[in-house]
Amino acid sequence: MGREPYAAASGELLAWAEAHPGRCAASWHSLSNIIYITRGDSRGFLRDLLEFVEVPRTGGEHMIAALDLNFRDIEDAMQAVAAMLFGAQIIVTRNTRDYLHSPIKAITPSQALAILRKY
């Protein structure tokens, strides 16, 4: 979506994810947020994304788990629960501050790339 200063690193991460299908996930509600932010002009992007990115299945019990995390922003708690369901080792976000109490560590796209470049 071209959001600076994260656009270049995010693009590289997407390329990595495409080259490693099934190794990355996005939460269900994040996909709707992409549609909202782009005013609906991202359906093709999402179709392509779903070729290599997983969407963890969630339900009511997972929403309760998100509520129990007591995050200030419920969307961030939902992200954390989706990441746990996927078995993620990290959450990649430009908003690491809101994940200080997350059960899964949150890092920026640039930090994620630095880790991936080591392997």
C-alpha positions as a Markdown table, in Angstrom:
| # | Residue | x | y | z |
|---|---|---|---|---|
| 1 | Met | 0.0 | 0.0 | 0.0 |
| 2 | Gly | 3.1 | 2.2 | -0.2 |
| 3 | Arg | 3.0 | 3.4 | 3.5 |
| 4 | Glu | 6.4 | 4.9 | 4.2 |
| 5 | Pro | 8.8 | 4.3 | 5.7 |
| 6 | Tyr | 7.8 | 0.7 | 5.6 |
| 7 | Ala | 7.0 | 0.2 | 1.9 |
| 8 | Ala | 10.3 | -1.1 | 0.7 |
| 9 | Ala | 10.8 | -3.6 | 3.5 |
| 10 | Ser | 7.2 | -4.7 | 3.3 |
| 11 | Gly | 7.5 | -5.4 | -0.4 |
| 12 | Glu | 10.6 | -7.5 | 0.2 |
| 13 | Leu | 8.8 | -9.4 | 2.9 |
| 14 | Leu | 5.9 | -10.1 | 0.5 |
| 15 | Ala | 8.4 | -11.4 | -2.1 |
| 16 | Trp | 9.9 | -13.7 | 0.6 |
| 17 | Ala | 6.4 | -14.9 | 1.6 |
| 18 | Glu | 5.6 | -15.6 | -2.1 |
| 19 | Ala | 8.8 | -17.6 | -2.4 |
| 20 | His | 7.9 | -19.6 | 0.7 |
| 21 | Pro | 4.2 | -20.4 | 0.5 |
| 22 | Gly | 2.5 | -21.3 | 3.8 |
| 23 | Arg | 5.2 | -19.7 | 6.0 |
| 24 | Cys | 3.3 | -16.5 | 6.6 |
| 25 | Ala | -0.2 | -15.7 | 7.7 |
| 26 | Ala | -2.6 | -12.8 | 7.8 |
| 27 | Ser | -5.6 | -12.5 | 10.1 |
| 28 | Trp | -9.1 | -12.5 | 8.6 |
| 29 | His | -9.8 | -9.0 | 9.8 |
| 30 | Ser | -6.6 | -7.6 | 8.4 |
| 31 | Leu | -7.8 | -8.6 | 4.9 |
| 32 | Ser | -10.9 | -6.5 | 5.4 |
| 33 | Asn | -8.8 | -3.6 | 6.7 |
| 34 | Ile | -6.8 | -3.7 | 3.4 |
| 35 | Ile | -10.0 | -3.5 | 1.4 |
| 36 | Tyr | -11.2 | -0.6 | 3.7 |
| 37 | Ile | -7.9 | 1.3 | 3.4 |
| 38 | Thr | -7.7 | 1.0 | -0.3 |
| 39 | Arg | -11.4 | 1.8 | -0.8 |
| 40 | Gly | -12.0 | -1.6 | -2.4 |
| 41 | Asp | -9.2 | -1.3 | -4.9 |
| 42 | Ser | -7.3 | -4.3 | -3.7 |
| 43 | Arg | -9.3 | -7.4 | -4.5 |
| 44 | Gly | -6.8 | -8.6 | -7.1 |
| 45 | Phe | -4.0 | -8.1 | -4.6 |
| 46 | Leu | -5.8 | -10.1 | -2.0 |
| 47 | Arg | -6.5 | -12.9 | -4.5 |
| 48 | Asp | -2.8 | -13.1 | -5.3 |
| 49 | Leu | -1.8 | -12.8 | -1.6 |
| 50 | Leu | -4.0 | -15.7 | -0.6 |
| 51 | Glu | -2.1 | -18.0 | -3.0 |
| 52 | Phe | 0.8 | -18.0 | -0.6 |
| 53 | Val | -0.4 | -16.5 | 2.8 |
| 54 | Glu | -2.5 | -18.5 | 5.2 |
| 55 | Val | -5.5 | -17.2 | 7.1 |
| 56 | Pro | -5.9 | -18.9 | 10.5 |
| 57 | Arg | -9.4 | -20.1 | 11.2 |
| 58 | Thr | -10.9 | -18.3 | 14.2 |
| 59 | Gly | -14.2 | -18.4 | 16.1 |
| 60 | Gly | -16.0 | -17.1 | 19.1 |
| 61 | Glu | -13.6 | -18.8 | 21.5 |
| 62 | His | -10.7 | -17.0 | 19.9 |
| 63 | Met | -12.4 | -13.7 | 20.2 |
| 64 | Ile | -12.8 | -14.4 | 23.9 |
| 65 | Ala | -9.1 | -15.2 | 24.1 |
| 66 | Ala | -8.4 | -11.8 | 22.4 |
| 67 | Leu | -10.6 | -10.0 | 24.9 |
| 68 | Asp | -8.8 | -11.8 | 27.7 |
| 69 | Leu | -5.4 | -10.4 | 26.5 |
| 70 | Asn | -6.5 | -7.0 | 27.7 |
| 71 | Phe | -4.8 | -5.1 | 24.9 |
| 72 | Arg | -5.7 | -1.5 | 24.5 |
| 73 | Asp | -6.6 | -2.1 | 20.9 |
| 74 | Ile | -8.8 | -5.2 | 20.3 |
| 75 | Glu | -7.6 | -5.5 | 16.7 |
| 76 | Asp | -4.1 | -6.0 | 17.9 |
| 77 | Ala | -5.3 | -8.6 | 20.4 |
| 78 | Met | -7.1 | -10.3 | 17.5 |
| 79 | Gln | -3.8 | -10.3 | 15.5 |
| 80 | Ala | -2.0 | -11.9 | 18.4 |
| 81 | Val | -4.5 | -14.7 | 18.8 |
| 82 | Ala | -4.4 | -15.3 | 15.0 |
| 83 | Ala | -0.7 | -15.5 | 15.2 |
| 84 | Met | -0.8 | -18.0 | 18.0 |
| 85 | Leu | -3.3 | -20.1 | 16.1 |
| 86 | Phe | -0.9 | -20.1 | 13.1 |
| 87 | Gly | 2.0 | -21.0 | 15.3 |
| 88 | Ala | 3.9 | -17.8 | 14.4 |
| 89 | Gln | 7.2 | -17.0 | 15.9 |
| 90 | Ile | 6.9 | -13.3 | 15.3 |
| 91 | Ile | 4.3 | -10.7 | 14.4 |
| 92 | Val | 5.4 | -8.3 | 11.7 |
| 93 | Thr | 3.9 | -4.8 | 12.1 |
| 94 | Arg | 4.7 | -1.2 | 11.9 |
| 95 | Asn | 2.9 | -0.8 | 15.3 |
| 96 | Thr | 5.2 | -2.7 | 17.7 |
| 97 | Arg | 4.4 | -0.4 | 20.6 |
| 98 | Asp | 0.9 | -1.8 | 21.0 |
| 99 | Tyr | 2.3 | -5.4 | 21.2 |
| 100 | Leu | 4.5 | -4.9 | 24.3 |
| 101 | His | 2.5 | -7.5 | 26.2 |
| 102 | Ser | 1.8 | -9.8 | 23.3 |
| 103 | Pro | 2.4 | -13.5 | 23.8 |
| 104 | Ile | 4.3 | -13.4 | 20.5 |
| 105 | Lys | 7.0 | -10.8 | 19.9 |
| 106 | Ala | 6.2 | -8.0 | 17.4 |
| 107 | Ile | 8.9 | -6.6 | 15.2 |
| 108 | Thr | 9.0 | -4.1 | 12.3 |
| 109 | Pro | 9.3 | -5.2 | 8.6 |
| 110 | Ser | 12.9 | -4.1 | 8.6 |
| 111 | Gln | 13.7 | -6.2 | 11.7 |
| 112 | Ala | 12.0 | -9.2 | 10.1 |
| 113 | Leu | 14.1 | -8.8 | 6.9 |
| 114 | Ala | 17.3 | -8.6 | 9.0 |
| 115 | Ile | 16.4 | -11.9 | 10.6 |
| 116 | Leu | 15.6 | -13.6 | 7.2 |
| 117 | Arg | 18.8 | -12.4 | 5.6 |
| 118 | Lys | 20.7 | -14.4 | 8.2 |
| 119 | Tyr | 19.3 | -17.6 | 6.8 |
